[in-house]
């Protein structure tokens, strides 16, 4: 533990030193990387979760500084969902102990072999490439990771929200050996005012329940409050999209799977411009991928953003950059047709500390299929569990009349909601097993999770007041769980420097 804090302290001192020369940064990065790797090698058991995540983020920074991008990406992936992965491993150990002591078969969720820890990057990078190649080509994977920040536990406040910070956006191409993963790091946005996107979103979310439960003199005041909430969230999302992500919001746009003629025409234009340039042999695969991406998503950008992105990608190729910019401008009318193209499913891998940010609500992702996971390891484990029933990147579910269970208003104090839901369920889902205004017994809840295809919960919270999270983790949950209670899928802060945690994590542990 002393060694860990010594390395963290060295990074903190370096951050405050103001030294900016490339040579000093490179030397410091190599030295820190060497120290952390020696520490990993000496540790015989699992390192503390917070330290493991932070050290991996530190290693990623070091590798990015010395130009080893794949190694950096490996460590960024390792920094995600550390506690959740530990819990899956511990759950598997508990299962084996119960089987040994009770001499009976025990159920379990995700396979622990897919989520283990790997501090050895030499085979870790090859394993990463193999995992990505195994995943469906219809998935477009983007990982979002907050950059390492030197922690100050003495100044920590539980009520203080995470401040806006640098962001690593990692593209993880699936089912291909042509493109390798790569990372772009976005700085903190330079806003004209003291407006903080992260603070505003967290303040809105933390005040939401008290705002809804407050007493209002009339309906007009209530709806004014709701309108104010909507405006605040839209303002924050607009700032996220246009001030923080700026032109790099296009990295969230998945590849089109139709309108192939337009796509091929634009890609061929970019490839020809590159091949015609006498220095094209020195242009990296990453740069070529980004140039095609900008051209294919130009319909979502302004001309200024297009030019800025191309200049960033080709800093030493002024003539080629100008030719590509002008050519993209000439194709804007064609590219406009790609705005409503059918696209691959966006798989977001979101750092737990940034989970509250609603990336899916960005204007650029309107009508865009998207889902999120806390870790690539978790996404891969779930894929392997359901691999035999996945076609074209989607899980196939066969409809049956009695495939689901509904639990509606179990607390008995949501009468209006119960009335609305009962009308809907009796019309559209008459054969589902439905419970109204009744507190479900644990056995009923467990049966709905284990033996049914879908569980729809419409009540307060997430339902753990009727079936504890610890018991959920022990199950092998078959059901698709739809939780419609307030804050039912919210990750809650636990204090200190630990990541937020919530019921979704417990369902992930029990998933099959």
N, C-alpha and C positions, 0 to 999 in steps of 0.2 A: 504493500500500500504506500509506503514511503517513496518507493521508486516512481510510482504512478504520479504522486503529487509533485515530485521533483521535476518530472517531464512537463506536467501541466504548468508548473511555476516558470520553467524556462521559456515556454511559449508565451506566457503572460508578460514576462520581462521583455521578450523580443518585440511583442506587440507594442509595448510602451516606449521602446528605445528610439523609434522614429527612423531607424536605419532603413534605407530604401534601395541601396545598390543591388543590381541583379546578382553580382558575385556573392555578396553577403547573404542574400536570400537563399541562393542555391546551396551554399555551404551549410547554412543553418538547417535547411530542409534535409540535406543528406545526414547531418549529425543527429537530428531529431528522429528521422526515420530509422537510423541504425539503433538508437537507444530503445525505441518502442519495439522493434523487432526482437531485440535481445530480451526485453521484458516478456514478450509473448512466449518466447522459447523457454524461459525459465519457469513459467507458470504451469503447474501440473494439473490444476483443476480449473473450473470455469471462473473467469475473472468477474468482478462485480459489474453488474449490468450497465450502470451509468459510465463507469470508467471504460468498459469495453467499447461502448458506442462512441465516446469522446476520443479514445485513442485511434479508433478506425477513421474517424473524421479528420483527426490530425494527420494520420498517415496519408489519407487521400489528398490533403492540402500539400503535403511534402512531395508526393509523386506528381501532382499537377505542376508544381513549381519547377521540377527537374524534367518535365516533359514525358513522363511515363503514364499515359492516360488510362490504359487498360488496368494497370495496377491500382490507380486511383479509384476507378469505377468499382473494382472488386471490393475495396475497403468501404466505399460509400454504401454498397449493397449490404455489407456485413454490419454496418452501423444501424440498420433498420430493425425495429421490433425485437430488440434483444430480450426484454423481459418476457414478452409473449412466447418467443421461441424457447426460452428457458422453462416456461410453465408447461409447454407441450412435452419437453423432455422429462420434466419432473412427473407429469401425469403418466407418462409411459412407465417410469420407474415404479410409481405407486401401483399401477395396474399389475405389473409383474410380481410385486410383493404380495398383493391381495390374492393373486392366483396361487402363489406358493403357499401362503398361510391357509387360505380357505379351500384350496384344492378344487376351485371351480373357475370356469372360463369367465373372464371379465371383458366387458365392452370397452372400446376406446375410439377416439376420433382420428385426427390426422396422424399419419405415420411420422414418428420422430426422426427417421433416417433422412427425411427431406429437409429438415429445418435445423440440423446441427450446426455447430460453429466450426469455422475453418480459418485458423490464423496463418496457414501455409499458402501463400499466394501463388507459388509455382504451379501446383496442380489445381488451385482454386480458379484460376483464369480459364483453364481448359474445361473444368467442370461447368463454369458459367456459360461458356460458349456452347457446350453440349446441351445444357438445360434450355437455352434460348432456341437452339435448333429443334428441340423436341416440342416446343410450344406451337400452337396453331398459327399459320401464316395470316389468318384473318384477325389476329390481335396486333394492335399497335401499342407498344409499351413505352411509357414515359415515367421515369422515377424523379421525384422532387425531394431534395434533401436540404435542410438548413445547414449552412456552413458552420464549421466548428467555431465556437466562441469560448474564450477563456472564462470558466465559471468563477463567480465570487460568492461563495456560500454565506459569507458574512453579511452581504447586502441583500440576500434573497428575501422576497416577501411573497407569501402564498397568493395574495390578492393582486400582485403586480403581474400584468399579462406579459406574454412574450413580445419583445419589441421586433420591429421589422429588421430583417437581416439579409445577408447575401444568400443566394439560392443556387444550388447545383441542379441543373436540368440534365438528366441522363437519358439518352435515347437507347433503347434496348431492342434492336431488330430481331424478329423471330423467324424461324424456318428459312434461314439464309446464311450462306457462307461468304456472300459477296460484300456485305456491309458489316462492320464491327461496331460494337457499342462505342459511343462517344459522349462527351460531357461539355456543356457550356455553363459557365458560372456568371450569374447576373448580379451586379452590385446592388446595394441599397438604392432605392429610387431617390432622385434629387427633387423633392417636392418644393414648390414655392412657399408653402406655409409649414406649420408644425403638424399638419395632418398625418397621422400614423395609421396605415391601413389595418395592420394587425390589431392595434389597440381598439380601433373603432368596431371591428367585427366582434372581438371578444367582449367588449362592453355591451354591444347589442344582444349577444347571445346570453350573457350572464343576467341581464335585466329583463329578458323576455318573459320569464315566468311571473315575476312580480308585476310586470306591466299588465299581463293578461288577467291576473287574479285581483288586481286593484278594483276598487269600486268607482264607477263613473256615474255622474248625475243623469246622463241620458245617453242614448245610442250614438248620437252625433259625436260626443267626446271620445267614445270608445273607438269609433271608426277613424277619427282623426289620429288617435294614437297608433292604430294599425298602419295608416298611411305614412306617418312619420317613420315607423319602423321600416317600411318598404323603401322609402326614399333613402334612408341611412344605409341600408344594405346595398341598394343599387349604386349609390355613390362610392361605396367601398369597393364593389366589384369592378366598377368603371376605372377606379384608380389602380386596382390590381392589374387590369388588362392593358390599360393604355399608358400608365406611368411607371409601373414596376416591370412588367413583362415586355411592354412596348412591341417592337417588331418580332420579338422572339415568342410571342403568343402563338405564332404559326407552328411552333414545335408541338403544340397540343393537337393539331389538326391531323387526323389519321389519313392514310392514303386512300384515294378513291378506288372503288371496285367496279365502277361502270364508266361510261364516257371515255373508253379507251383511246379513241381516235384523237381527241383533244390532248389527252395526257401524253400519248406517244409523240404527237407533233411538237409539244413544248419541250419534252425531254430531248428529242433529237436536235432541236434548235440549240439548247444549252450545250449538248455534247459536241456539236459541230463548232460552236464558237470556241470551246476549250481546245479541241483538236487542232483548230486553225492557228492557235497561238503558238509561237515558237518555243515558249517556256512551259508548255502545258505538262511536260513530263514531271515537273516538280510540284504540281498541284496534287494535294493529298486526296484520298478517297473521301475523307470527312468533308473537305471543302466542296468536292463535286456533289456529294449528297445534299449539302446545304444549299448549293446553287440551284439544284433541281427543285428542292423544297420551296425556296423563295419564289421561283418561277411558277410552280404549280399552285401556290397559295397567294399569289399576287393580288387576287380579287379581294382578299381580306385586308390588304395594306394600302396605305397612302403612297403616293409617289416618293415622298420624302423618306418614308420608312423602307421602301424597296431599295432606294439608293444607299441608305445608311447600312442596311444589312449586307448588301453586295460589297460595299467598301470594307466592312469588317471582315468578311470572308476572304477577300483578296487584297490585303493591305499593300502588297508589293507588286501588284499587277494592274497599274492604273488604266492602261489602254484596254486590257481585256475587261476590267470592271466596267468601264464606260460603255463598251460595246454590248455587254450583257444587260446593263441597265436600260439602254435604249431599245434593245430587242424585246425585253420584257414589257416596256411601255407600249411597244407596237402590238403586243399580243394580249393586252389587257381586255379587249372586247371578247376575245376567244376565251380567256381564262375566267371571265365572268360567269360562263356557263357551268364552271366547276363549283360554284357556290352551293348549288343544291344537289351535288353528286352524292350517291350512296357511298358510304365510307366504312372502313374497317372499324371494329370496336376499340375504343380508346381504353386501355388498361392503365390506370393511374396508380403508381406506387408512391404513397405519400408518407413522408416523415411524420411520426406520431406527434411531434411538437408543432406541426403545421396542419394537423388534421382538421382543425376548425375552419380553414380557409376553403370556401366553396368554389374551387376551380371549375367544377362542372357547370356553374351558372354563368360563365363568361359568354358574352354575345357570340364570340367566334365558334363556340361549341353548341349553339342553338340547333336543336333537332339532330344532335350528334350522339350516337350510342356510346355510353361511357360507364365504367364501374371503377371501383378503387379497392386496393389492398394495402396493408401496412408494410408488406415485405415481398420481394420477389420469391423468397423461399416459401412463404405461405401460399402465394399464387400458384407456384409450381406443385406444391403438395396437394392442393385442391384439384388442380388439373389432372394429376395422376390418379386421384380418387375417382374422378368422373370421366376419365379418358375414353372409356368404351361407349359412353353415351353422348359424346361431343361430336357434332358434325358442323363443318364450316365455321368452327370457332364458337358454336353455341350448344348448350346442353339441350338435348331432346327430351321433352316431358310428354308422355302420352296422357291425353285427357281421359278421365274417368268421372262418372257421375258423383261418386262419393270419395273423391281424392283428398278432401280437406276438412279441417276443423276450424270453427269460428268461436272465439271467446269475446263476448261483447259486454261492456259495462259490468265487469265482475264486482266492482265496488258498490254498485247500485246508486250512484249519485250523478250519472251522466244520462239522464232520462231522454233528453232530446236527441242526443247522438244515437242512443239505442234504438229509438223509434225510426230514425233515418236508415240506420244500418240494417234493421230487421226487414224493412221494405225492400232494400236492395238484395239482401241475401235470399229472402223467400222467393224473389222473382228470378234471380240469375243463378243461385246456388242452392236450389231446394233440397238436394240430396246430401249436402254437407252436414256433418254433425255440428250443431250450433248450441252454444250455451249463452243465455241472456240473464243478466242480473243475478248471477250465481257465482260465488267464489269457487273456482275450480280446485278440486283436491289434487294433491301432488301426482297421484296415479293418472288422473285425466290429462294433466299437462304433459307428463312423461309419455303417455300413449300417443298423444298428438304429435310429439316430436320424433318419436321412434318409429311409429307404425303408419303414419300418414305422409302424404306427399307435400301438403301445404298446411301451415298453421297461420291463421290471421288473428292477431291480438288487437282489440280495440278497447283500450282502457287506460288508466293512469300508468305512467312510467313504462317499464319494459316487461313487467310481469314477474320480476324476481321476488316480489312479495308473496308469490304463490308457489314458485319453484326456485330455490336458491341457486345462485350462479355456480357454487361448488358442486351441486348435484347435476347441473347441466353439463359441466365439464366431464363428468363420469360417463355420460351417455354417448352413444354413437348416433348422432342426430341425422335422421334421414330427411326430415321435412325441410322445405323452403320456408323460412320464418319471416313473416311480414309483421313488423312491429309498428303500430300507428300511435303509440302513446307519446306524450310530450317528453322530449329528451331521451327517448328510448334507445337511440343509437349514439348518443353523445359520449365522447370520451371525457372523463372527469379528471381534473388535476388531483394528484395524491399528496402533494407537498414535497418540499426539497427540490432536488434536481431530477426527480424521477419523471418519466413520461406519463402522460394522462392514460387512464385505463377505463374500460367500460364493458358493458354486457356483450357488445359485438365480439370482443376478444374471447369471451367464454364460449360463445357459439362457434367461433372459428376453431377453438381447441377441440370441440366436440363434433366438428363437421365430418361428414363422410360422403 
